[in-house]
Amino acid sequence: MSDTTPTKIVADLATGETKIIPLTDAEIAQRDADAKAAAERKAQEDADAAILAGLKESGKAKLSALGLTDAEVAALIK
């Protein structure tokens, strides 16, 4: 059976020695919290981008309904 405990590499540049050390429970908890926060941030960014895309399409449709050409709408909304 293999050990699945996450590890870190610690290098001593003065001596050239490299060690592979298991993460502490606190480090693992922090890593998990950071990963969760990053996933939540990415989900929010994706949701914001989808809302913005919808608003742009709505704006384009409204400008077209006012009689602007596709070229005029494209010049106004990028």
N, C-alpha and C positions, 0 to 999 in steps of 0.2 A: 504494500500500500504506500502511495506517495504522500508526502506532506504538502498540503495545499495552503499553508500559511504564507501570505504575501511577504516578500523580502525586499530589502533595499541594498544597494551597493555603496559601500563607504570606501573611498580611496584616500590614502594618506600620500599627498604629493611629495612630501619631504622624504619619505622612506620608499615610496613606490609600492607599498603594501595595499592590497585590495581585500576587503572583507565583504562577505554576503551575510547580512544580518536579518533575522526575522523582524517584522514590524511588531510594535507593541500593540496591545489592545486599543490604547488611545489613538495611535497612529492609524490603525485600521478603521476605527470609528470616524476619525476626521476625514480619511480618504472617502469613506462611504457617504458622509455628509456633503463633502465637496462634489462628489459625482451626482448626488441627488439634486443639489442646488444648480449645478450646470445643466442637468436635464430639464429642470423646471424653467430655467432662464431661456433655454433653447425653445421649449414649447411656447413660452410667452412671445418670443421673437417671431416664431412661425405664425402664431395667431395674429399678432400685430401686422405682419406682412400680408396675410390673407385679408384682413380688414381693409388695409390700405389699397390693395388691388381691387377689392369690391367698390370702394369709394371712387377710385379712378374710373372704373367702368361705368358707374352710375353718372359721374360727371360728364364723361364722354357722351353718354346717351342723352343727357339733358341738353348739352351744347348742340348736338346734332338735331334734337327736336326744335331748337331755336332757329335752325336754318344754317348753321355753320357747316362748311364742307369738312370732309375727313382730314384734309390737309390743314385746315384752320384749327380743328380740334387737336390734331397731333402737335401743332406748333404751341398750343397752350398747355397741353398736358403731356408731360414726359414721364 
